């Protein structure tokens, strides 16, 4: 095992964001592979941890990219390599762990539920005890960008729930986590996404920007805290 973090991008514009900032601030070694550029994943078993980011693909796709990624995630789980999956990365984790990925009854896009209430996730009892959420509030404001969700096998712990898609944050075993929402998102990433993503492009750009600006400081603090906790848990950052 070395002290290098493996980061997997499924598409170039969904990068590590706040995680990248933390890694550079603390001079933590990492290797990043962008599958949308045809880069091939190494076996993750020799890494200190594995992070899989979001993307427009489905974990149910039969492409070589997705089947190869699922194989790598299973290798990480089998080897006990700590894992963090974001959005598609959560869905791939659950698929690799024997669960299912299904369409949402209603897509979760942006900052608000269909009735206008903010998207929130609420920690379960298990989530409140989990080290990933040490020092966190029980209810967290989130940004969503997904049309699929997961059904969980009995072996998976549910750490946080949402109103629409219930299964928002999960843990597989003792050290593999999945977040459906985008706590890694930076302002630059958000501005990029609202010009690229089909669903976001159908929404009011200025309203989205105002919404994000109103919560950006709190959102960044939450994202940094969760990602710092992950790096501390896996031994790459000292408490």
N, C-alpha and C positions, 0 to 999 in steps of 0.2 A: 504494500500500500504506500502511495506517495502522498505528497501534500498539494496535489494539483486537482482543481475542480474541473469536471467535464461539463460543458454547456452545449446544448443542442438547440439550434434554431430550425424551425420548420419553414420559415419564410423570412427574407432578409429584414423586412420592416418591423418584425416583432422580436426585437432584441432584448437583452437582459436589463436594460434601463437602470433602475436604482441599484440592482445587484452589481452591475458593471461599475458604478460609482464606488460602491463599498469595496469591491475587490481591488480597484486601483488605489483608493485611499489607504488601504491596509497592506498593499503590496502582496496580495494573495495570488499565487500562480493559478492560471486557468488556461484551458484549451477550448476554443469555440469552433463548432462545426455547423455549417449552414447547409442543410440537406437540399434546399431549393437551388443551390449552386452545384449539386451533384457530388458534394463532399461525402466521403464514406466514414461511418462511425467506427471508432476503435472499440475493442472489447472494454466495457467500463469497469471490469473487476479490479483493475489496478489503480483506480482513482480514489481520491478522498471523498468524492461525492459526485452525483450526477444531477443536473438541472435540465429539464426539458420544457421549452417555452411553447407559446401558442402558435396558431396558424389556421388557415382556412380549410385544411384537410379534415377528413373524418378518420377516427380510429378504426372505423369499419372498412376503410378503403383497402383494396387488394393490391395496391401498388407496391413495387419493390421498396420504395422509400418507407412506407408505413409498416410493412411486414418486417423489414430489417430493423426498424426502430423498436417494434414490439419485442423482437428477439433480444435486442440489446438491453431493454428494460427488464426482461425476465432474467438475463444474465446478472444484472445489477442486484435484483431481488434475491436471487439464489446465492450470490456472493456476499450479501449483507451490506452492499454499498449504500450509504445514505442517498436518498432521492428526494427531489422537490420537483413537482410538475405543476405548471401553470396553464389553465384553460385546456387546450388540447393535451398538454402534458399530464393533467389530471385524468382525462378520458383514456389516454394510452395506458396510464398506470392501472386503472381499474380493469381495462380490457386484458392487460397482461396478468392481472391477479385473478382473473376468472369471472369478472362481472360483465355487464352489458352496457353498451352505449346506444342511446335511443334519442329520437327527436324530442325536443321540448314541445309541450303543448302550445306554448307561446314563447317565441324567441325572447331572450333577455338582452337588450341592447341599450347602452348608454347609462344614465345615472338614475333613471326613475322607472318604477313599475307602470303598467298600463293605466292605473288609476291616478298616477301623478305622485304617489308616495316615493321617497328615495329608496333605491335598492340598499338593503341592509342584510348582513349575515349575523346570526346570533349563535354564540358558542354554546355547545351542549355541555353537560357536566364533564364529559370526557375531554372536550376541547378546553375547558377552563383549567383542567389539570395538566394539559399538554405543555411541554417546555417551549414549543414553537410560539405559544401565545403568552408567555411569561410577561407580566406587566401590562397586558392589554385589557381594554374594555370588553364587556361581554357582548356588546352590539357594535358592529363596525360598518361604516358607510363604504360602499364598493361601486366600482365601475364594471359593467358586464358587457360581453361581446361574444355571445354564443347561441347557437341554434340546436345544440345537442346537450344531453345530460346523461347521467349514469344511474344504473341500478346496482346496488351493492351486494356482494356475497356476504354471508354471515361473518366471515373472518375480518371484514374491514370495519374500522371504527369511524363513526360519523362525528366530526369535530365541530361542524357549524352547519346551520340550516338556513334556507331562504324561503320566502313566501311562495314563489312560483316553482322554480326548480329546487326541490328540497335539499338535495345532497350537494352542498356547496364546498365543504372542506372535509377531507378524509385523511385517514392514516392506515397504511397497510403494514402490518407487523409493527416493529418498534421504531423504525427510522425511515419510512417512506411516506411522504406527504403529498397531497394534491390540493391545489387551490383553483376553484372554478373562475374566480375573479382575477382582476389584473392589478395586484398591489405593486408590481414592478414598474408601472407606467410613469413616465416622466412627461413634463409639458411638451417637450419636443416630439416624443413618440405620439402623444395624443393629437397634436396638430397634424402630424403625418397621417395617422390613421383616418382622421375625418376627411382627408382628401383621397383616400385609397379604398377604404372599406365600403362595399355596396350598401349595407344597411345604414351605416352612419351618414353616407352621402344623401340619403333620403330625408335626413333630419335637418333641423335648422342649425347651421354651422355656428352662427353668432350665439345662439342660445346655449349650445353645447359648450362653447368657450367660456361664456359667463358662468355656467354651472361649475365647470372645472376650476376656474379661477377662484370661485368662492370657497372651495374646499381644498385647494391644492396644497396648502401648507400642512393641514391636518392629514391629508391623504399621504403626503410624502413621509411624514413622521411615522404613520402606521406602517407603510411599506418598508421603511428602513428598520423599524423595530422587529418586524417579522423576519426579514431577511438576515438581520444581524443575529437574531436568535438561532436561525438555521445554521449560520456559519459557526456560531459558538457551539451548538450541539455537536456538530461534526468535527470540531477540533481545529478549525482553520482560523478562528478568531478568539482571542483571549477575553474573558469576561472583565 
